[in-house]
Amino acid sequence: MTANRDIKIIEAILFASNEPVEENILIEKISDKKKLNTYLSEIKDYFSSRGINLIKVGKKWSFRTSSEISDNLTIFKKQKRRLSRAAQETLAIITYMQPITRSEIENIRGVQMGRGSIDHLLEIGWIKPNGRRSIPGKPTLWSTTDIFLEHFGIEDITSLPSKEELKASGFLEKRSALATISDLAQNTELLSDENDQNNEETLDDFLPPN
């Protein structure tokens, strides 16, 4: 009886929330706190073949429209955001090497960058400050956010393909690794600057070594 009530509480919280709910909030509301993962698995299995699915992003949970019918329910115009190639490279480096400082990003790219790339990614909500490096000047460390994971449908950073997997799939040719990740997003289009289109270095140049 307690299990059934706890599951109902979890479902009600998730249905009522307009954003993903952290696990610690769910734990506070149920009686048998040790069975949270069991309850979530049961709910996820129950809704796996229905119109909405239970999705985990980081340590947060939310109900989302099933991908099978999402196209039938689209009623809003798709939003396009412009990301320069510098911003794309910066995002890729942060994603694979976080936490990382701005100067370290510049060393990997081999060029200095203005604040535009960091500011744009920060404004979108895909990166965040994550402490400071214990060196003179104590520069800010940057990491990706749960919003980044949620937007691209990634459970956690370890779910991203490794460098070897990208190589094997041919995604390191002509900077298409970021484009591959962007294909997961339905509401955002990543576009390169026109001035950068003639430069065809590979993304392998700035991905971290194995």
Secondary structure as UniProt FT lines:
FT   HELIX           2..16
FT   STRAND          21..22
FT   HELIX           23..29
FT   HELIX           33..35
FT   HELIX           36..47
FT   TURN            48..49
FT   STRAND          52..57
FT   TURN            58..59
FT   STRAND          60..65
FT   TURN            67..69
FT   HELIX           70..73
FT   HELIX           85..97
FT   STRAND          100..101
FT   HELIX           102..109
FT   HELIX           116..124
FT   STRAND          127..132
FT   TURN            136..137
FT   STRAND          140..144
FT   HELIX           146..152
FT   HELIX           157..159
FT   HELIX           163..169
FT   TURN            170..172
FT   HELIX           173..175
FT   HELIX           176..182
FT   TURN            183..184
FT   HELIX           194..196
FT   TURN            197..198
FT   HELIX           203..205
//
